[in-house]
Amino acid sequence: MRGIAIGLALSVILTMMPGCWSRKELNELAVVMALGVDLHKDGYIVSAQVLNSSEVGSKERVAAGSSPVITYKSAGRTIPDALQRLLNVAPRMLYLSHVRILVFGESLARKGLSDALDFISRDHQLRNDFFLLVAKNTEASEILDVISPFEQIPANSLYSSILIAHKKWAATGKIKLQQFITELERGGSDPIISGVLLEGDPEAGQSLDNIKSIQPKTLLKHAGLAVFKKDRLVGWLGEAASKTVNYALNEVDTTVGNIACPGSGVAGFVIERSASSFDVRLDENGKPSFVVKLRAEANLNAVQCSADLSSPLTVEAFEKELERKMERHIGHYVREVQHKYGADIFGFGEMLHRKYPNLWRSYRTDWDEIFPTVDVGVRADVSIRRIGSIIQPQKRKMMER
């Protein structure tokens, strides 16, 4: 009797459960891997790079010239309006949960991203683990049209490239949606986004022939960092300036560079560790000033001079030269951002807010005008840990013969 009662109870529970009411079969969906958003006279143009699931993994069809992705484009008054209009040409419902890259055209970024980001952050399908990019000197649609080497899916290629370039080169950013919105909403900081540049012939990049030659006619290239003031793009930072920003923001894992040797020649180095922090100080009038403190460990990887590396004094001279170069470069580019763009992408205002909240109340409304005038100092402490598998440079060995 007890068994019958349990069976009836389970039957009732099972009938009440919804089961797979929201299931979506793969053959009913168009999986979107990347989105592009551009300005249009009536609102926005949305480009969706959709996975051609029947082609992915099929070597025979790719070899025969079938593309693993298809890019659909449509215009609308709002972004969801444009996405719905894509169904005029797309044979399946768009599925946005696998978006890896979101690209904004430069013209849209200069006008402002807040309206576009409202849908992006509001839509339940979109996760927040994709990277944001700004298409430098072009539209987002042209970036999504390029067939890239190595990866079958161009969006995956861009995603992987952002990760490796940020980790090993340090002149780019890996900015995600939540990070951008956080910088946008809190006072005392302005956001940045990594840039992407189309290099070569845009039309040639749309064909699979683009990846059938040793030198593709069209490539996507990282273009430094896009500087925003509030939600509007105000300018671009080149390679050296972008590295400087990443040093200051504690975003450098490893990178390379060079310094002058004593006398003549150059020595190359690789940064193995880097850590930075900010300090804020008040003068007798209560005016704030900031100090960027940087600690780094480096290894020598190329010595193109006759320096005597067996002497500790030589290694110490390299360390001092590297410290001077870092202090000089970081100071220069911080001042350039202050005076040229007036955008607090370093978050100095937020640092002042955290340390002196009462003082911040008097600065908050006028921080955009005050930020370009504050003093920012830099202190670098660099240690050279290794000089490589050989001690003396080849040039010095040759001269001693």
C-alpha positions as CSV (number, residue, x, y, z in Angstrom):
1,M,0.0,0.0,0.0
2,R,2.8,2.3,0.9
3,G,4.6,1.6,-2.4
4,I,1.4,2.4,-4.4
5,A,1.1,5.8,-2.5
6,I,4.8,6.7,-3.3
7,G,4.2,5.7,-6.9
8,L,1.1,7.9,-7.2
9,A,3.0,10.8,-5.5
10,L,5.9,10.5,-8.0
11,S,3.5,10.4,-10.9
12,V,1.8,13.6,-9.8
13,I,5.1,15.4,-9.3
14,L,6.4,14.3,-12.8
15,T,3.2,15.6,-14.4
16,M,3.7,19.0,-12.7
17,M,7.4,19.3,-13.8
18,P,7.9,21.4,-17.0
19,G,10.5,19.1,-18.4
20,C,12.3,20.5,-21.5
21,W,9.8,23.2,-22.2
22,S,12.5,25.7,-23.3
23,R,14.6,23.3,-25.3
24,K,16.2,24.5,-28.5
25,E,17.5,22.0,-31.1
26,L,20.7,23.0,-32.8
27,N,19.1,22.5,-36.3
28,E,16.6,25.2,-35.3
29,L,19.1,27.9,-34.3
30,A,21.6,30.2,-35.9
31,V,24.4,30.4,-33.4
32,V,25.9,33.9,-33.4
33,M,29.6,34.0,-32.7
34,A,30.2,37.8,-33.1
35,L,28.1,40.9,-33.3
36,G,28.9,44.2,-34.9
37,V,27.0,47.5,-34.3
38,D,27.3,50.5,-36.6
39,L,25.5,53.8,-37.0
40,H,22.7,54.1,-39.5
41,K,20.6,57.1,-40.5
42,D,17.6,55.4,-39.0
43,G,19.3,54.0,-36.0
44,Y,21.7,51.0,-36.1
45,I,23.1,48.5,-38.5
46,V,23.7,45.1,-36.8
47,S,26.0,42.5,-38.3
48,A,25.8,38.9,-37.0
49,Q,28.6,36.4,-37.7
50,V,26.6,33.1,-37.6
51,L,28.1,29.7,-37.4
52,N,27.5,27.6,-40.5
53,S,27.3,24.4,-38.4
54,S,27.0,22.1,-41.5
55,E,30.5,23.3,-42.6
56,V,32.4,23.4,-39.4
57,G,34.7,20.4,-39.1
58,S,34.0,19.3,-42.6
59,K,37.4,19.4,-44.3
60,E,35.9,18.3,-47.6
61,R,33.5,21.2,-47.8
62,V,35.9,23.8,-46.6
63,A,38.4,22.6,-49.2
64,A,35.7,22.9,-51.8
65,G,35.2,26.6,-50.9
66,S,32.3,26.6,-48.3
67,S,32.6,29.2,-45.6
68,P,32.3,28.1,-41.9
69,V,30.5,31.3,-41.1
70,I,27.9,33.6,-42.7
71,T,27.5,37.3,-41.9
72,Y,24.0,38.7,-41.9
73,K,23.3,42.4,-41.7
74,S,20.2,44.5,-41.1
75,A,19.2,48.0,-40.1
76,G,16.7,49.0,-37.4
77,R,15.7,51.9,-35.1
78,T,17.0,49.9,-32.2
79,I,19.4,47.0,-31.9
80,P,16.7,44.4,-31.1
81,D,14.7,45.8,-34.0
82,A,17.7,45.2,-36.3
83,L,18.2,41.7,-34.9
84,Q,14.6,40.8,-35.6
85,R,14.9,42.2,-39.2
86,L,17.8,39.7,-39.7
87,L,15.2,37.0,-39.8
88,N,14.2,38.3,-43.2
89,V,17.4,36.6,-44.5
90,A,18.5,34.2,-41.8
91,P,16.7,30.8,-42.0
92,R,16.8,30.2,-38.3
93,M,16.3,31.9,-35.0
94,L,19.4,33.8,-33.8
95,Y,21.0,32.4,-30.6
96,L,23.2,34.9,-28.8
97,S,24.5,33.0,-25.9
98,H,27.7,32.0,-27.6
99,V,28.8,35.5,-28.7
100,R,32.6,35.8,-28.3
101,I,33.2,39.3,-29.7
102,L,31.2,42.5,-29.9
103,V,32.6,45.1,-32.3
104,F,31.5,48.8,-32.4
105,G,32.1,50.9,-35.4
106,E,34.3,54.0,-34.7
107,S,31.6,56.5,-35.8
108,L,29.1,54.9,-33.3
109,A,31.8,54.9,-30.6
110,R,32.4,58.6,-31.1
111,K,28.7,59.4,-30.9
112,G,28.3,57.3,-27.7
113,L,27.7,53.7,-26.7
114,S,25.3,54.1,-23.8
115,D,22.1,53.4,-25.9
116,A,23.7,50.4,-27.6
117,L,24.9,49.0,-24.3
118,D,21.4,49.2,-22.8
119,F,20.2,46.3,-24.9
120,I,23.5,44.4,-24.7
121,S,23.4,44.5,-20.9
122,R,19.6,44.0,-20.7
123,D,19.1,41.0,-23.0
124,H,19.0,37.7,-21.1
125,Q,20.5,35.6,-23.9
126,L,23.8,37.6,-23.9
127,R,26.3,36.5,-21.3
128,N,29.0,39.0,-20.1
129,D,32.1,36.9,-21.0
130,F,32.7,38.3,-24.5
131,F,35.3,40.9,-25.4
132,L,34.5,44.4,-26.6
133,L,36.3,46.0,-29.6
134,V,36.2,49.2,-31.5
135,A,36.9,49.1,-35.3
136,K,39.5,51.8,-35.9
137,N,38.9,53.9,-39.0
138,T,36.2,51.6,-40.3
139,E,32.8,50.0,-39.6
140,A,32.2,46.9,-37.4
141,S,30.6,45.1,-40.4
142,E,33.9,45.1,-42.3
143,I,35.7,43.5,-39.4
144,L,33.2,40.7,-39.2
145,D,33.5,40.1,-43.0
146,V,37.1,39.0,-42.9
147,I,38.0,35.3,-43.2
148,S,41.0,34.7,-40.9
149,P,43.7,32.1,-40.9
150,F,44.4,29.4,-38.3
151,E,40.9,29.3,-36.9
152,Q,37.9,28.3,-39.0
153,I,35.7,30.7,-37.1
154,P,36.9,34.3,-37.3
155,A,35.3,35.3,-34.0
156,N,37.3,32.5,-32.2
157,S,40.4,33.8,-33.9
158,L,39.8,37.3,-32.7
159,Y,39.0,36.0,-29.2
160,S,42.2,34.0,-29.0
161,S,44.3,36.8,-30.4
162,I,43.0,39.2,-27.8
163,L,44.0,36.8,-25.0
164,I,47.5,36.0,-26.3
165,A,48.3,39.6,-27.4
166,H,47.3,41.0,-24.0
167,K,49.3,38.4,-22.1
168,K,52.5,38.4,-24.2
169,W,52.5,41.8,-25.8
170,A,50.7,44.1,-23.3
171,A,49.7,46.7,-25.8
172,T,46.1,45.7,-26.0
173,G,43.2,45.3,-23.6
174,K,40.8,42.4,-22.8
175,I,37.8,44.5,-21.9
176,K,34.5,42.7,-21.1
177,L,31.0,44.2,-20.8
178,Q,30.8,44.4,-17.0
179,Q,34.2,46.0,-16.7
180,F,33.3,48.7,-19.2
181,I,29.9,49.4,-17.6
182,T,31.5,49.6,-14.1
183,E,34.0,52.2,-15.3
184,L,31.2,54.0,-17.0
185,E,28.9,54.2,-14.1
186,R,31.2,55.0,-11.2
187,G,32.6,58.5,-10.7
188,G,36.3,59.2,-11.0
189,S,37.2,56.9,-13.9
190,D,36.7,56.5,-17.6
191,P,36.7,53.3,-19.7
192,I,39.0,52.0,-22.4
193,I,38.3,49.4,-25.1
194,S,40.8,47.5,-27.3
195,G,40.9,48.5,-31.0
196,V,41.0,46.4,-34.1
197,L,42.2,47.5,-37.5
198,L,41.5,46.0,-40.9
199,E,44.8,45.8,-42.9
200,G,44.6,45.2,-46.6
201,D,41.7,44.9,-49.1
202,P,38.3,44.6,-47.4
203,E,36.8,42.8,-50.4
204,A,39.6,40.3,-50.7
205,G,39.1,39.5,-47.0
206,Q,35.6,38.2,-47.6
207,S,36.8,35.3,-49.7
208,L,38.2,32.0,-48.7
209,D,41.0,32.7,-51.1
210,N,42.3,35.2,-48.5
211,I,43.7,32.3,-46.4
212,K,44.9,30.1,-49.3
213,S,48.1,32.1,-49.8
214,I,51.2,32.4,-47.7
215,Q,50.6,36.1,-47.3
216,P,46.9,36.8,-46.9
217,K,45.7,40.0,-48.6
218,T,43.6,41.0,-45.6
219,L,44.4,40.7,-41.9
220,L,42.9,41.9,-38.7
221,K,45.4,43.7,-36.5
222,H,45.2,45.0,-33.0
223,A,45.2,48.8,-32.9
224,G,46.0,49.8,-29.3
225,L,43.5,51.2,-26.9
226,A,40.5,53.4,-27.5
227,V,40.1,56.1,-24.9
228,F,36.6,57.0,-23.8
229,K,35.3,60.0,-21.9
230,K,32.1,58.8,-20.4
231,D,30.6,56.7,-23.2
232,R,32.2,58.6,-26.1
233,L,35.4,57.7,-27.9
234,V,37.7,60.7,-27.8
235,G,41.0,59.3,-29.2
236,W,43.4,56.4,-29.6
237,L,46.6,55.3,-27.9
238,G,49.4,53.7,-29.9
239,E,51.6,50.8,-28.9
240,A,53.9,52.6,-26.5
241,A,51.1,54.5,-24.8
242,S,48.9,51.4,-24.6
243,K,51.7,49.5,-22.8
244,T,52.1,52.4,-20.4
245,V,48.4,52.4,-19.5
246,N,48.6,48.6,-18.9
247,Y,51.7,49.1,-16.7
248,A,49.8,51.7,-14.7
249,L,46.6,49.6,-14.5
250,N,48.6,46.5,-13.4
251,E,47.6,44.6,-16.5
252,V,51.1,43.5,-17.8
253,D,51.9,39.8,-17.5
254,T,54.9,39.9,-19.8
255,T,56.3,42.0,-22.6
256,V,59.5,43.0,-24.3
257,G,61.4,46.2,-24.9
258,N,64.9,47.6,-25.2
259,I,67.2,50.1,-23.5
260,A,70.4,51.9,-24.4
261,C,73.7,50.3,-23.5
262,P,76.3,52.3,-21.7
263,G,78.3,54.0,-24.5
264,S,76.5,52.7,-27.6
265,G,74.2,49.9,-28.8
266,V,71.0,48.5,-27.3
267,A,70.0,45.7,-25.0
268,G,66.7,43.9,-25.2
269,F,64.8,42.8,-22.1
270,V,61.7,40.8,-21.3
271,I,59.4,41.6,-18.4
272,E,58.7,38.5,-16.4
273,R,56.7,40.1,-13.5
274,S,55.1,43.5,-13.0
275,A,53.0,45.0,-10.3
276,S,51.7,48.5,-9.9
277,S,49.8,50.5,-7.3
278,F,48.6,54.1,-6.9
279,D,49.1,56.4,-3.9
280,V,47.3,59.7,-3.3
281,R,48.7,62.6,-1.3
282,L,47.3,65.9,-0.2
283,D,49.3,69.2,0.0
284,E,48.8,71.8,2.7
285,N,45.8,73.2,0.7
286,G,44.1,69.8,0.4
287,K,44.9,69.5,-3.3
288,P,45.6,65.8,-4.3
289,S,48.5,64.5,-6.2
290,F,49.2,60.9,-7.2
291,V,52.1,58.5,-7.5
292,V,52.3,55.4,-9.7
293,K,54.5,52.8,-8.1
294,L,55.8,50.1,-10.3
295,R,57.8,47.0,-9.4
296,A,59.1,44.8,-12.2
297,E,61.4,41.8,-12.8
298,A,63.2,41.5,-16.1
299,N,65.6,39.3,-18.0
300,L,68.0,40.3,-20.7
301,N,67.3,38.6,-24.0
302,A,69.6,40.4,-26.4
303,V,72.7,42.5,-25.8
304,Q,73.8,44.3,-29.0
305,C,76.8,46.1,-27.5
306,S,80.1,45.3,-25.8
307,A,79.0,45.8,-22.2
308,D,80.8,43.7,-19.6
309,L,78.0,41.5,-18.1
310,S,80.3,39.8,-15.7
311,S,80.4,43.0,-13.7
312,P,77.5,43.6,-11.2
313,L,77.9,47.3,-11.9
314,T,76.9,46.8,-15.5
315,V,73.8,44.9,-14.6
316,E,73.0,47.6,-12.1
317,A,73.4,50.3,-14.8
318,F,71.0,48.4,-16.9
319,E,68.5,48.3,-14.1
320,K,68.8,52.1,-13.5
321,E,68.4,52.8,-17.2
322,L,65.3,50.6,-17.3
323,E,63.8,52.4,-14.3
324,R,64.5,55.8,-15.8
325,K,62.9,54.7,-19.1
326,M,59.8,53.4,-17.4
327,E,59.4,56.5,-15.3
328,R,59.9,58.8,-18.3
329,H,57.5,56.9,-20.5
330,I,54.7,56.4,-18.0
331,G,54.9,60.0,-16.9
332,H,54.9,61.2,-20.5
333,Y,51.8,59.2,-21.5
334,V,49.9,59.9,-18.3
335,R,50.3,63.6,-19.0
336,E,49.3,63.1,-22.7
337,V,46.1,61.4,-21.6
338,Q,45.5,64.2,-19.1
339,H,46.0,67.1,-21.4
340,K,45.0,65.7,-24.8
341,Y,41.9,63.7,-23.8
342,G,41.0,64.7,-20.2
343,A,39.8,61.2,-19.6
344,D,40.7,59.6,-16.3
345,I,41.3,56.1,-17.7
346,F,43.6,55.3,-14.8
347,G,41.0,55.7,-12.1
348,F,42.8,58.4,-10.1
349,G,39.4,59.9,-9.1
350,E,38.2,56.5,-7.8
351,M,41.4,56.2,-5.8
352,L,40.7,59.6,-4.2
353,H,37.2,58.6,-3.6
354,R,38.2,55.5,-1.7
355,K,40.9,57.1,0.4
356,Y,39.3,60.5,1.1
357,P,35.6,60.1,0.6
358,N,34.7,63.4,2.3
359,L,37.1,65.4,0.1
360,W,35.9,63.6,-3.0
361,R,32.4,65.1,-2.5
362,S,33.9,68.5,-3.2
363,Y,35.8,67.3,-6.3
364,R,33.3,64.9,-7.9
365,T,31.2,67.3,-9.9
366,D,34.2,69.2,-11.3
367,W,36.6,66.2,-11.6
368,D,36.7,66.4,-15.5
369,E,38.2,69.9,-15.2
370,I,40.4,69.1,-12.2
371,F,41.9,65.8,-13.5
372,P,44.1,67.4,-16.3
373,T,45.7,69.7,-13.7
374,V,46.7,67.2,-11.0
375,D,50.3,66.2,-10.6
376,V,51.2,62.5,-11.2
377,G,54.6,61.1,-10.3
378,V,56.1,57.7,-11.2
379,R,58.4,55.5,-9.2
380,A,59.9,52.4,-10.8
381,D,61.9,49.6,-9.1
382,V,63.3,47.1,-11.6
383,S,65.4,44.0,-10.9
384,I,67.2,42.1,-13.6
385,R,67.1,38.5,-12.6
386,R,68.8,36.6,-15.5
387,I,71.1,37.5,-18.3
388,G,70.7,34.4,-20.4
389,S,72.6,31.2,-21.2
390,I,75.8,33.1,-22.0
391,I,77.5,35.8,-20.0
392,Q,79.4,38.1,-22.3
393,P,77.8,39.5,-25.5
394,Q,79.0,38.1,-28.8
395,K,80.3,41.5,-29.8
396,R,82.5,41.7,-26.8
397,K,83.9,38.2,-27.4
398,M,84.7,39.1,-31.0
399,M,86.5,42.3,-29.9
400,E,88.6,40.3,-27.3
401,R,90.0,37.9,-29.9
